[in-house]
Amino acid sequence: MENKTELILIRISGLDRPGLTASITAILSEYDVDIMDIGQADIHSTLSLGLLFKCKEKDSGNIMKDLLFKASALGINIRFYPISTEEYEEWVNMQGKNRYILTLLGRKLTAQQIAGATRILAEQQLNIDGIRRLTGRIPLDEKKANVRACIEFSVRGTPKDKEELQRQLMQLSSSLAMDFSFQQDNMYRRMRRLICFDMDSTLIETEVIDELAMRAGVGDQVKAITERAMRGEIDFIESFKERVSLLKGLDESVMREIAENLPITEGVERLMYVLKRYGYKIAILSGGFTYFGNYLKDKFGIDYVYANELEIIDGKLTGRYLGDIVDGKRKAELLRLIAQVEKVDIAQTIAVGDGANDLPMLSIAGLGIAFHAKPKVAANARQSINTIGLDGVLYFLGFKDSYLDERGKL
């Protein structure tokens, strides 16, 4: 006579301690049990363990009795739920659905932020499979420097309207001072290999052409043109030519002085250290100038720099440039080219920038991130960081603070 089987789900909760899971599974091992699924979480030393197993019907009573005795001895709570074949098959079929990762990031995370984000997921008929914290323990003193909080939701299902979901998350992030990333959870996301940065107002907290213009006495004129170009109001190439011409006669030594005092964006040193340590290729694709890009390349070990070359004759700027202008279209072309050289699928690339001329590369990269971006850029980007420094990129890549050694930590 064929032995009938049963599916049983057990849920265990209580104070965590070493060996608890081993004690439970040791009992199951005595009855020739097959584990169909298992998951465990530990929040502030409180354990939550779920375990679905298949056993012989004749053994189920003894298994539950032994587990109850063990739970009593350990001082934990245990609940049993019989699972029908139909329920199990439905669960298996659900595993084939699309999976996404929603990352919430900010200086702090509030119940209001989480309630808003999870409401949007529920309205889109998406189910949360798991939640994990990526940042270290949040200090009670919110005034401490570099405080940030990040949690990651593992989500299953197919959104009813992905564009509407994106729009609502963007609206929520704007109103509640947080950042978010909504990505499909696939192998490309887990194997990003190339990251391309804009330079001005991204890696550094200034527009270098504005710094040069101030030294040349044409600061207000150039800044006005820069702001119009970054907002997408005028053509980048024409604005670039106009601004460079105003720099005629500036001494080359001024460039060296500016380079040595560049205001590096918060989080850049930590980000670069981690990216290099984990084998990412790093590029600067900038509408700024190669002189300053190469300075950052030497400082951080960046692999590629593509920017604009200012013509210098007899130690002075001529007001002209050399070669092709690196505009938005060229940035996208360069991203594709570097990916081909590095034998990296475009889906494994990341692009980070703040201006209108960054939109083409943000749109073709596997992960495009608007960083402290202009309104037009933020409105068209899939991911954005506005509340913390550039190392926020690490959390969108799935890094946890606990993965990093001392130089990578806060």
QUICORCOR-V15117 format. One record per run of one state. SS is the DSSP state (h for helix, s for strand, l for the rest). FROM is the first residue (numbers start at 1). LEN is the number of residues. If there is no record, write none. Layout:
ss = [SS	SS]
from = [FROM	FROM]
len = [LEN	LEN]
This chain:
ss = [l	s	l	h	l	s	l	s	h	l	s	l	h	l	s	l	h	l	s	l	s	l	h	l	s	l	h	l	s	l	s	l	s	l	h	l	h	l	h	l	s	h	l	s	l	h	l	s	h	l	s	l	s	l	h	l	h	s	l	h	l	s	l	h	l	s	l	h	l	h	l]
from = [1	5	16	20	30	34	44	46	57	75	77	84	85	95	99	107	111	124	127	134	149	157	162	176	179	185	187	191	194	198	200	201	204	205	208	217	219	231	236	246	251	252	260	264	265	268	278	281	290	301	304	314	316	323	328	342	346	349	354	356	365	367	372	375	381	383	386	390	397	401	404]
len = [4	11	4	10	4	10	2	11	18	2	7	1	10	4	8	4	13	3	7	15	8	5	14	3	6	2	4	3	4	2	1	3	1	3	9	2	12	5	10	5	1	8	4	1	3	10	3	9	11	3	10	2	7	5	14	4	3	5	2	9	2	5	3	6	2	3	4	7	4	3	7]
